[in-house]
């Protein structure tokens, strides 16, 4: 829930920056591999900001997913060890009762 609110605040700041920057009519020239284009500065800044935001979220989702997978794998091993430990203790108690 905390992450949702942080994302919402960032989105609102992004929209506010677009509104304030929309008055700037300065054109910038962008050269890319096969062509060249003239774009308004607020549009370029919005696209670059949004692309960086998405890229960061992709990295974060990858790392969070990797950690969750490692945690679930460790929990499965723990439950398996606890189950075998419980079975071993039951066998020891039954063997101790047989001796008495």
N, C-alpha and C positions, 0 to 999 in steps of 0.2 A: 504494500500500500504506500509506503514511503517513497519507493521508486516511482510510482505513478504520479505522485504529487510533484516530485522533482522534475519529471519529464513534462508535466503540465506547465510548471513555472518556466521551464526553458522554452517550451513552445510559445507561451505568451510573450516572453521576451523577444523571441524570433519575430513574431507578428508585429510587436511594437517597433522593432528595428526596421522592418519592412515599411511600416507606415511612415516613420520619420525619414527614412531614406528615399521614399518614393518621390520626394520633391527634388532630389538631386538628378538632374538630367544629363550629367556628364557621360560622354561615351568613352569606352575603353576598347582598345583593339586587342583581341586574343588570337595568337597564332598557335594553331595545333598542327598535328602531323601533316594533314593533307590540305588544309584550308586555313582561312583567316576570317574572323568575324568581328563586327563592331556591336557591342552590347552596352546597355546602360549599366552603370556601376552598381546600383542596388540589386539588380538581377544577378550579376556575377557574384556579389557578396552573399546573396541568399543561396545560390546554388552551391557555392563552396562550403558555406556553413552547414547546409543540410547534408551534403555528401560526407563531410567530416563527422557529423552527428551520427549518421547511419553507419559509417565505418566503425566508429567507437562502440556502438551498440552491438554490431556483429562480433567484434572481438570480445566484448563483455559476455555475450550470450555463449560464445564458444567456451570461454574459461569457466563460466558458471556451470555449464553443462558437463564439462570435464570433471569439475569438483563434485557435482552431484552424483555422477557415475561412480567415481572413486569411493564416495561415502556409502552409496548403496552396496557396492561390492564388499566393502569392509564390514558393513552391517550384516550381510549374508554370511560372511565368514564367522563373525562373532556369534550369530545365532546357531550356526552349525557346530561351533566349538562348545557353546553352552549346552546344546542338546546332547552332544557326545559326553560332556562332563556329567550331566545329569544321569545319563545311562550308566556311566562308570561308577558313580556314587551309589546308584541303586544296586548294582552288582556287588559292590563292596559291602553294603548293608545286608543284602541277602546272604552273602558268604559268611559274614560275621554271625548272623542268626543261626546258620547251619552249624557252625562250630560250637555254639553255646548249648 
